[in-house]
């Protein structure tokens, strides 16, 4: 008798649950702990007046102090200037990033179309102070590397532990290409610093 009552109660509960699902399936399934994959937005990370530094990279290149400064963000494009030092001096390029329907992806090109690459945001921390970016080049064969980038307001403290952990998971330690002297490149850009200037030599000396 007790088993019959228990069986009837279970049937009643299942029936009530099924009825609820039929009435409102979307809200009902929200009770179940499905883990959604976080969708990051590269346009949101770049939509700032702050310079964004490449703090660590997996690239094998003699480049230091790489920084991007956003000029304008539209619904489908990001216009920005990217500067860096190499052994010859400062290099700067004005670039356009075309945003895709996949908000994590951006196709970058120079105005003449000679310079092209792809960037995908893999991770961004909660306040947008740092992010892990996958950079894919197609010239000389398709190759993907990873950058750990930090907004200027947080550069003194560096990337958060979560950002560093996410980068290490993809590429190990990588190569740090930012140091405090890199801030000079921002004023060099305003003054029109040239190849072989003293600030480049200072940064190179620290890096070697």
KEMARTI-160351 format. One line per field, with one value per residue (C-alpha): x, y, z. Coordinates in steps of 0.001 Angstrom, whole numbers, plus 500000, padded with zeros to 6 digits. Layout:
<pts>
x: X;...
y: Y;...
z: Z;...
</pts>
This chain:
<pts>
x: 500000;502824;504631;501504;501177;504851;504546;501479;503299;506305;503995;502222;505521;506754;503465;503648;507237;506316;503372;505653;508171;505440;504144;507534;510386;513081;512712;512215;515519;517302;516998;519393;523101;524167;527524;527508;530748;531717;531571;534145;533930;537164;535494;534540;538130;539430;536716;538807;540930;543621;546695;546687;550081;551287;552716;553746;553853;554667;556107;559779;560509;562886;560083;559525;556973;554148;551136;547824;545834;542233;541069;537473;535101;532046;529492;531676;535198;537957;540453;543692;547411;549903;553496;556544;560327;562684;566466;566155;563846;560155;557603;553993;551080;547498;545232;541574;540077;536926;534661;532812;529487;531568;532268;535532;537085;538674;540391;543136;544516;546559;545008;546995;545912;549497;549485;546797;546283;543517;542944;540623;540005;540376;539861;539109;538907;535798;536719;538451;541899;543623;542963;544539;544537;545300;547110;547049;549269;548927;552051;554837;552388;549544;550757;549045;550670;549279;549527;548713;547571;546965;545282;547504;545641;546580;550054;551878;550431;550556;547939;545729;546522;543585;544892;548391;547035;544978;548011;550290;547719;548046;551710;553730;555752;556109;558348;557742;558156;556842;558877;558285;560574;558085;555862;558260;556907;553646;555424;557752;554688;553466;556901;557483;560365;562495;564517;567545;566532;567970;564807;564976;568581;567629;564844;567050;569772;567304;565978;569392
y: 500000;502338;501485;502291;505684;506466;505440;507643;510603;510194;510061;513207;515103;514049;515084;518506;518969;517988;520391;523238;522516;522577;525942;527703;525564;528298;529497;525964;524756;527666;525748;523122;523907;524037;525819;528316;529068;532700;534770;537581;540722;542045;545328;545924;545384;547861;550466;552669;555808;554089;552700;548893;547243;543834;542705;539151;537377;533933;535453;534996;538560;541349;543756;545723;548141;547207;549412;550122;553353;553294;556281;555276;552343;551882;549103;547009;548519;549573;552207;552322;553054;550369;551273;549336;549442;547130;547288;549986;552284;553044;551642;552870;551861;553071;550046;549111;546114;544721;543168;540015;538581;536441;539179;537567;537912;540843;541050;543703;545453;548519;551176;549828;546258;544997;544274;541802;539513;538000;538497;536539;537340;534149;535602;538972;539614;541060;544764;544586;545540;542596;540018;537077;537503;534899;536494;534637;535674;534346;535682;533095;530379;530444;530722;531536;533086;534532;537950;538966;542593;545129;548541;551432;552177;548709;548376;549342;546237;544092;541551;539827;536309;534955;536559;535194;531748;531691;532753;530153;527467;528263;529177;528627;531624;533574;536634;539872;542825;545604;547585;551002;552750;551770;554697;556895;555535;557406;560770;559770;559277;562782;564286;562210;560147;558586;555470;555082;557649;557554;556205;553112;552515;552806;550244;547894;548101;547109;544222;542719
z: 500000;500921;497696;495692;497394;496790;493156;492716;494308;491976;488961;490166;490610;487173;485627;487303;486095;482548;482615;483748;480990;478377;479595;479691;478379;478269;481852;483133;481725;483394;486667;485339;485817;482168;481863;479008;477185;477721;474524;474531;472408;470892;469908;473534;474666;472075;472675;474950;474724;476784;475046;475043;475515;474415;477755;476862;473509;472132;468944;468131;467060;468061;468885;472103;473482;471119;471806;470134;470451;469249;467213;466540;466901;464688;464505;462211;462345;464725;463553;465509;465415;466409;467291;468444;468625;466784;466437;463775;465730;466078;463653;463473;461289;460992;460753;460355;462087;460486;463102;462130;463249;465572;468086;469141;465648;463797;460392;460398;457336;456436;454147;451173;451918;452087;455819;456919;459885;462020;465733;468031;471678;473722;477194;478803;482534;484123;484016;480630;481926;480231;477543;475735;471951;469277;466317;462993;460095;456560;454853;454750;455735;458232;461802;465109;468162;471399;473060;476622;476394;479153;479217;480229;483478;484768;483242;486456;488141;485038;483960;486518;487692;485701;482507;483134;483929;480725;478671;480297;479596;475885;475497;478651;479820;476574;476214;478113;475735;478001;480531;482152;479630;476916;477926;475951;472689;473311;473498;470649;468473;469277;468633;465523;466889;464168;463496;465713;468364;471888;473518;471303;472280;475954;475640;473618;476235;478957;476871;476100
</pts>
